[in-house]
Amino acid sequence: MKKTPLLFSAAFLFSIAGIGQSKSTLKLPSGKTFQVINQLETSSSTDVQGQTMESKANIASTYKIEVKGNSGPNYNLTNTLSHINMSMTMMGQDMTFDSDSSSDMNGEFGSALKDYINKPKAIQIDNTGKIISADSTDTSASNCA
């Protein structure tokens, strides 16, 4: 008998929590700039025919997102990858890359990334944050929709 009030109390609290949640909308002022820093650290170990291969990677990327304006409930933004810093160890070799270094930008990684670093990409989102359209060269936006 004592469990019944507890059960009703729990059900009541869960129902209130469900009612209290609402779909929020974004309010972004024109000209506002946001900085997003993504950091990834990974480590893996693979055994192949009794031999262990370990790899580690630390990658930090910085994006600058600028609110260009809005058209109705939609926002026009630019997303610029402004910096990448990588440190990796694979098959016993250490590799590093820093997009602020001119020698790194002229190397193997830099030649592959030069079309993405410091190149603004246009993107449009609705007031819930859902991507409506993106620059066709921005491959990251196609994975988010």
N, C-alpha and C positions, 0 to 999 in steps of 0.2 A: 504494500500500500504506500510506503514512503517513496518508492521509485516513481510513482505516477506524477506528483508535483514537479519532481526534477525533470522528468521527460517533457512535460508541458512547458516548463520554463525554457528548456533548451530549444524546443521547437519554436517558441515565441521569439527568442533572441535571433535564431537563424532567419526567421521570416522578416524581422525588422532590418537585419543586415542586408537582405536581398532587396528590400524596398528602398533602402537608403542609397544604393548604388545607382548612379545615373551616368548616362553617356556624356562625358565632358566635351567641350569644344575648345579649340585653340583660339587665342587672341594674340596675334603677333603684330607688333608695331612695325611699320615700314622703316627701313634703314637700320634695324637692329641686327647685330652680328653675334652669332653664337660660335663657340669653339668646342669641338667634340674631339676627345682624345680616346682612341681605342688602344688597349694594350692586350697583347696575346702572349702567353707563355705556355709552351708545350714541350713535353718530353715523351719520347717513345723508345721502346726496346723491342727488337725483333730477333727471334732465334731462327737461323737458317742453317740447317744441317749441322747443328751443334755449335755454331758460331753466333755470338751475340753482336748485333749492330745497334748502337744507340744513336739517337739524334735528338737535338734540343734546338728550340727556336724561341727567341724573344723578339717580338715585333711591336713597335709603337707607331701609330699613324695619327696625324692631326688633321682635322677637317675644319674649314671655316664655312659656316652656313650663314648667308646673308638674306634677309627678308627684303625683296625688291619692291613688293607692293601686293595688293590683293585685287581680285576681280570677283566681286560678289562674295560668296562664302569660300572662295579658293585663294590660296596664297602662292605667289610667284617667288621662288627662291633660287639662289645659286649655291652650289656645293663645290667647294674647292679643296682638293687634297693638297695641303700645304707642306706637309713634312712626313717622311718615313725614316725610321731608324730600325735596322735589323741586325741581329746578332745570331748566327746559326752555327751549329756543329753537326756535320753529317759525314759519316764514314771516316771519322778521324780528322776531318778538315774543318778549320774555323773560317767562317765567312762573315764579313760585316758590310753594312751599307748605311750611309747617312746621306740623305738627299741634300743636306746643306753643304756637303763636300763636293767641290767641282771635280776632283779626281774620281770620286765614286760615280758622279753623274755621267762621266765620260767612259765609265767601265761597262761591264756586262749587264749588271742590274740596272744601271742608269739608262742605258740605251733602250731597255725594255719598258722602263717606267716613265721616260721623259714626256710621253704624250698624255700622261695622267697627272703628273705633279704640277701644281700651280696653273692648272687649266680649269677655269670655272665651267661647271655644267649646269644648265638650266633644269629646274624641276618645278612641278606644280603639285601642291597637296590640297586636300579639302580641309575643312575646319575640324575634322577628327584626326588628321595626321595621315590619312590614306593617300598614297601616291596616285595622282591622276595621270600625269604625263611626265616624261623625263627625256632629256637629251639622249638621242639614240646611241651615242658613244658611251653613255654611262651604264656599264654592265652591272653595277651594284644595285641600281634601282630596279632592274628587271627581276632580281631575286627577292625584292621586298614586297612586290605587289601581290 
